[in-house]
Amino acid sequence: MSETVHAVPQGFKAAIGPAELAQLHADFAADADAFWLSQAKRLDWTRFPTKAGDWSYAREDFHVRWYEDGELNLSVNCLDRHLAERGDKTAIVFEADEPGEGRSLTYRELHALTCRFANLLKREGVKRGDRVMIYMPMIPEAAAAMLACARIGAIHSVVFGGFSPESLAGRIEDCDARVVITADEGVRGGKKIPLKANVDSACDMAHGRIDRVIVVTRTGADVAWTEGRDIRWDDVFESLSDDCPAEAMGAEDPLFILYTSGSTGKPKGVVHTTGGYATWAATTFDWIFGATDNDLFWCTADVGWITGHSYVVYGPLMMGRSTVMFDGVPNYPDFGRFWETCDRLGVTIFYTAPTAIRALEREGDVPVKAHDRSSIRLLGTVGEPINPAAWEWYFDVVGDQRCPIVDTWWQTETGAALIANLPGAIDMKPGSATRPLPGIQPLLVDAEGRELEGAVSGNLCLRSSWPGQMRTVWGDHDRFFQTYFTAYPGLYFTGDGCRRDEDGYYWITGRVDDVINVSGHRIGTAEVESALVMHPKVAEAAVVGVPHDVKGRESTPSSPRLPASPATTISAAS
């Protein structure tokens, strides 16, 4: 991998400089509890916590709790607290599949839409702690549905609109949901997606568990209807009040369930709670992107993934910023879609997946240079390790060598980013997520769990908890412990291999259960893929190991099978 070092381009105004970053690390080292409580002050609490973290990774006393005596409401933190000063500021810019056919909602309008959704859910009997499935396109109503659940204390579970009826049904059954919020159809790349029809099939498979299906109009398609169960959003909208009192939620009350793939084939419901997740999502959004009132932030992820939760909806809205919801794909109507949209909307911060970057790089520079892109001041990557060649193209061609790139490493399980370069405080190395954020304590261990020092490769673990850490697997707390805390007792095992260089920079090498063992040499799949895509005729590569009787197996037998990280759960469209 490349060891090239790029300084932050001249003229970039950093939100956090080297001195401020050093102070954050020093504050954590001096008093971790005070440090974490200070980050919680970003939010409005109905009862501010007196406790920070209370956690143990030991089997005999296993628990993870953050801010447990605090009370707050996340919908209030995303909406109500901004109304006085930012009520007329744009909250969400909806960018539809067809360029220019979107719309914008102010914070006041999003608040009213959220309250109407919340009042409909309450009218239909949804109570605090009930589970609500959201299976929608990337439209503002999807964000409002999430915020409405948070407002009344219901637990939302968003399912990516590209998933099958079988996938939706399995998630409905696992969390015993009673309500689904969907749309008549979705539209991506000019193609219709039969969302309502998929929900109908899923309801049949879920054996009558679903009592209500709320249907938002996206295309106006004529869809099948089940009287007494289905509710057309347009028919009830005017009858619903645009004001809804918010529930005071305990910090450890569940906020959402987000399903990831599991080694047994059964999806795993990752549970995030209200106070810790909110604090970490808001903090990392602020640290990493430094967005101001003058910025328009565009994370291209779908809300069906954790990135869409943390950096499309919750992070930006908690900080009172303007965020883009994109209902399209990078190559429709052409391969210049991202850059045409950035120009038309005035996007200043752009955050996307390496898979999308490589797909666009394959098409050459012309679709990029056909557009101005001068509004963009900061670029970011998320979802998987970015190979150095794609990083350089992103920096040179998309950013014209004037925009820093923030490379972020994290997982569904971590809630938000854990390793990332803060532009202006840390120099960039193409392909490296750089260094841990303040309060995060990674370490590398060998197969026997011995800590490795210095410049070395090993298995990436975390020594201590952080507010955004998942709390459990829905309905199976033992599975949570077995999956993440048994391979290396006393540590959280991420499931990723990693190399740390002589400057203390971290290079994610891929899932350790995907390590290829050739004649005793262990090679991460990300390393091989990176080498392959360096060839000018290779746009994308996926490496899969196969057994060999002489030269080795495709993975180490003792390596636990862990859930997919964002590297495998965030699509190119994200």
N, C-alpha and C positions, 0 to 999 in steps of 0.2 A: 504494500500500500504506500501511497505517496506520503512523504514526510514534509512536503512543501508547507511553509508557514506564510500566511497572508495576514498582514496587519489590517486593521479596519481602515477603509478608504478615507482619505482626507475629506473633511467637510461633513462627515456623518456626526450628527449630534447624539451622543450616547445618553441614555437615561440613567445608567449606572456606570461609573468609571472605576478604574482599578482601586482607588482609595476607598470608595463606597463598598465595593465588593469585599475587600479585605476586612472592612469594619463589620460587615454582616457575618463573615466567617468567625471573626474574633468574638462577636456578641454571642454566637451560638456556643463557642468553646468555653466562654466564661460562665454562662448560665443558660442552659438549654431551655428550661421552663420559661424563663423570662423572654427569651428569644421567640419561642413559639406563641406565647401570649401576645407579644407585640404584633405578630403577623395577624392575629385574630382581630386586632383593632381596625383592620381594613373594612370589617363588616359592621352592620348595625345589629345589636343583640337586644332582645327584650330582657335578658339576664346575662350579663357578661360573665364568662367562666372564671373561676379562681384556680382551676386545674388545667394544666396543659396535657401532656401525654401520660397515660397509665397503661403500660404494656409489658408483657412477658412472652418470650418465645419458647419458654421451657414447657415440656409436656405437662408437668404436674400443676402448672399455674398459667396455662396458655390463655391470653386475652390481649386484645388491642382496643383501647378506648382513648378518645381525644375530646377535650373540652366538655367532659361529661356532665358537669353541673351547669352548663350554659344553655340558653334558649334563644332561638331565632327562627326566622322564616326565610327561605331562600328566594321565594318569589318577591318578597318585600325588598330584599337586598338587590334584586335585579331590576325592580320596577319602582315601587312606591317611594323609595328614598331619593329617587332622581327627579320626581315629578315637579318639585318646587323650582329647581334650577334648570332642569334639563327636560321638562315635559314636552317641549316642542322640538327637541333634538331628535335626529333620526336614530332609531334603535336598530332596525333591521332593514337592509336593502335586499329585496327579493329579486334575484336574477333568474328568470325563467329559462326553460329549454330553448325557446326562440329568443334570440338576442333582442333586447329592448322591450320585451313584453312583460317585464316585472313591475314591481311597485315598492314603495317604501312605507314603513310604519314608524311613527314617532314613539317615544316612550309612553306618552299619554294614550295613544291608540293601541299600543301593545298591551298596556295595563287594562284597558277596557275589554279587549279581546280575551285576555287571560281570565278576567273576572267572569265574563259570560260563559266561558268553558267551565270554569270552576262551579258556577251556579248550576249549570246543566248536570254536571257530575253529581252534585249534592242532591239535585232534584230526583235523579235516578237512583238514589240510595247509596252512592259511593261514600264511604266513611274513611276516617283516619286509619291508615294501615292496610286498606284494601289495595289490591293490585290492578293496575290499568295497563293494557297493552296499547302501544302506539305503533301503527304500521302505515306510514304515510310518505308522500313525496317530500322533497325539501322545500316546503312552503311555510310561510309565517305561522299558519295554524298549527304546524307541528311543534314549533317552539312554544306557542301559546298553550298547547295541550300539556307539554312538559311542565311549564310554569304553573298551570292550573292544578296539576296534581300536587306539586310542591306547596301550593297555596293552601290546600285543604288537608294536607298530610297524607294523601294517597301515595302509593309507591308506583312509579311508572317503570315500564320496561319497554324500551324502544326496540323494534325489530326492523332491520334494514329492509326497505321496500323491494329489494331484489330477491329476497329469500322466498322459498317455496311454501305452499300451504302446509306441507308436512313439518317444516321447520317452525312455522308459526304455531301450529297445533301443539308441538312438543313443548314449546315455551309456555303456552297457555296452561297446559296440564301441570307443568312443573311448579309454577307459582300460584296455581289455582286462581287465575284472573277471571273476572266476571264481566268486564267491559273491554271492548276494542274500539279505538278511535282510528278511522281510516279515511280514504278518499275514494271517489268513484273509480278513478284511474290515475296512474302516474304517466309522465311523459319524459323520456330521456333519449337523446339522440334522434329525435323525430319519431320514436316508436312508443306505442301505448303499452302500459303495464296494467294488467287487470287486477288492481288491488282489491276491490270489493269482491270480485269473483273468488280471489284467493282466500279472502277472509271467510266467505261462505263455506268454502271447502274445509278450511281449518276448523270452523265451528262444528261442522259435521264430524270431523275426526276427533274433536275434543269432547264428544259425547254430551252435548248440551250444557257445558259449563258456562258458556257466555250468555248473559241475560240481555245485554244491550250492545248494539253496534252503532256507533255515531259516524255518519258519513258526510264528509266535507266534499263540496263540489270542486273538482279540479278541471275536468274537461267537459262536463255536462253530458256524459255518456248515459245511455239508458241501461240501468243495471238491475239485476234481480233484487226482489224486495221481500223481506219476511216481516209481515205485519205483527206488531206487538213487540218485536225485538229491535228492528232497525229504526233509527232516527235520522232524518235528513237535517243537517246543520242549518241550511238555509231556511227551513220551515220554522225553526224555533228561535233563531237568532234574535229577532226583534222582541220576543217575549222575555228575554233573559236580562236581568239587571247587569249593568256594567260596573257594579260595585260588589265586592265580596270580601268580608273580613278574613284576615289571614290567621291560620292556626299558629300558635306559639309551639314550635317543635323542639324537643330535646336534641341536643347536639348529636347524640348517638342514635336518634331515630332514623330508620332506613329512609333514604331519599330515592334511590333507584336500584333496579336489578338490570345488569347488562350481561347477556349470555355470550360466552366464548366457547370455542370448540374444546372438547375434552378427549382424553386418550381412550375412553371407553365407548365413544360414540355418542354418549349422552351429553347434551350441552350443559355447561357449568354456569350457574347464575351468580355472577360476581356482584356482591352487595356493597354499595357505598352509602355512608351515612351523611347526615346533613352538615354538621358543623365543621368537621375536619376536612371533608371533601371541598366544601365551599371556600374555606380558608386557603387550602392549597391551590385550587383552581384560580382564585383571584390573585394570590401572591405570585404564582409562576407566570400568569398572563402579564402582570405588571412588570416583573423582573425581566422576562425574556424579550418582550416586544416593546415595552415602554410606550404604549399607545397613548396619545393625547386626544384632546377634544377635536383636534384638526385632522386626525387620522381616520381612514376607512380601512378596516381590517377585513381581509378575506382569507379564511381558512376553507379550502375546497372540500373538506370532509363531509360525509353524510352524518346526520344525527343518529343513525343506526350504529355508529362506532363511538368509542370513548372520545376520540378527537372531536367529533361533532358536539358531544356533550360539553366538554371542557373548554374548547376554543372556538366554537361557533356560537353557542348559546350562553352558558353560565359565566365563563371567565370574562368575556367582553361586556356582557350586560351588568355584571356585578360592579365592574369598573366604570360604568356609564359611557361606554364607547359605542361606535357604530360598526355593525358586523354584517357581512354579506352571507345570505343563504343562496347557494347555487343549486339549481334543479336540473343542470345539464351535464354534459361530458366534455372532456378537453378537446375532442376532435369534431365537434358539431357546432355550426355547420361546416367548419374547416379547422385545420390545425392551428389557426391563429386565434381561436376562441378566447383563451385565457387573456391574451394580450390586448385584443380588441375590447374585451370587457373591462380590463384595468384602465384603458384609456377613456372609455365612455363613462365609467362610474367615478374615476379618479381614485382608484385603489392606491393606498400608500404602503400597506404591509401585506405581503402575499406569502401564504403558507400552504405547501402542497407535498405530495408524496414523491419519493424518488422514482417509483414506477412510472408516474405521469411524466416526470422530467425526462426519463430515458425514452419514452414513447415520442415525446415532442422533439427531442434531440435527433432521433432517427429521421425526422422529416427535414432536417437541415435548418439553416439560419434564416431563410427567406420568410417563413411565416411569422417569425419573431420580429425581424427587422422591418416588416411591413407596417408595424405599429410603433408608436412613439415610446411608451413605457416610462416616460419621464416622471410620472406621478409616484412611481414606486421608489421607496427609500430603504426598504428592508425586505429581504427574502428569507424564507424558512423551509425546512424539510422535516417530514414526520412520517413514521410508519415502518421504517426499515433502515438499515445502514445504507448510506448513499456511497456509491463507488466514486473514487477520486475523479475519474474522467467526466462523469456526469456533473459532479460538483463544479469542476472547472468550466464546463459549458454553461451551466446555470449562472456562474459568477461573471464569465466573460461576455456571453452573448445576451442573456436575459437581463442581467444587472449592469451591463456596460462597465464592469469593474468599479462601479461607484456604490453598489449596494452590498453591505455585509450580508452574510448568510448565517442564520442560526440553525444548527443541526441539533435536533432534540431526540433524546432517547427516553422512552417510557413504555408503559404497558397499560392494558385495561385495568390490571390489578393495582397499578400505582396511582391512578386517578388523574395525574398530570405529570409533566416532565420532571425527571430527576437529574439527568445529565444534559447540559447544554452550555454553549458559549454565550455569554452575555455580550452583545456587540458593544465595543468600546472598552470593555474590561478584560476580555480574553482574546488573544490572537486566534485566527482560524487555521485549521489544518484540514484540507480536503479529505473527507472520509471519516473524520473523527468527530464524535459528539463532544469532545474536549473534556471538560471537568465537571465534577458534581456541583449541584447548586448548594447554597448555604443550608446547613442542617441535614444534608444527605451524606451518609457514611458508607460508601461502597468499599468492598475489599475483594481480592481475587484469592481463590483457594484451589488446591490441587484435588485430585480425585478422592483423597483421604480426608479432605477438609482442613488441611494445614494451610495457614495463611501464607501467601507469597508476597514478598517485598520487591520493590524496585520495578525495573522494566522487565515485564514477564507476561506470559499468557496463562489464563486460568479460567475458572468458573466464577461468574459474577454474582456476588451475594451482597446483602445489605445488613449492616451490623445493628442498626437501630430503626425504630419505627419513625413515621412521619405522618402528618395529619391526613393526607390523601390516601393512605393505605386502605385496601379493601378490608372489610371486617369479617366476612364469612362467605361461604358458598350457600346460597339459599337452600334451606332445608337439609343441609348436610355439613354441619360445622366440622365434623371429623375429617371430611374430605379436604376442607381448607387446610387443616393442620398437616394431613398426610401429604398433600401435594406440594406445599411450599416450605415446610419446616422440618422434615424428617431426613432429607438427603444430607444436610449439614446442621446438626442440632445446635440451637441457639442463634441461628442465622436465617434470614429470609433468602431463599435461593430463587433467583430470577429465571433460571432455565437458560440463560444466555452465556455463551463463551465470550471472552473479552481479552484484549491485549492492552496493557498499559505501557506507554513508551517512557523514555528517559525524562520527558518534561511533565510526566504525570497526566498525560492526555489518555482518554479511554477510547478504544477502537472496538466496537461490537463486531464479533466474528460470526454470529449466528447462533441458532439454538444448539445446545450441547447434545440434544438427542438427534441432531442432524449432522454431527461431526462425522467425517469420513476418515476411516482408519485404513491407511494403505501401507502395508509392510511396517507397521509400528509408528508411522507418521500420522499424527492427528491434524486434519485440515478442516477448517470451518467452511461450510457451504458458501458463506458470504465472500470468503477469500477467493474461491474458485470462480464464482459468478462475476466478481469484480474483474478478475483477469480476463475472462471471456468477453465481457462487454467492452474491453479496451480495443478490440478489433473493430475497425470502422464499419464492417458489414454486419456486426452483431448489435442489435438494439436492446434485446432483453435476453436473459439467461436464467434458467432454473436448474439447480444441481440436485440430483437425487442419488444417494448411494445405493449400491446393490451388493448383495453378499458375494464373497469370493472364497472358495475353499482354501486357497493358499495365502492370498494377500490380506484377507481380513473381512470384517463385517462392516455394515453400513453405519452402525452406531455401537456405542459401548454398552454391553449388557446391563451394567449397573446404573446407567443413566436413567433417572426417572422420566417417564413420559409426562410432559407438562403441557398446559394449555398454550395455544398459539399466542404469540406476542403480537403487537400491532404490525410487525413485519409481515405477518401472514393474514391479518384480519382487516387491513385497510386496503381497499381496492385502488386501481389506477384512477378511477373517477374521483376518489377521495383526495 
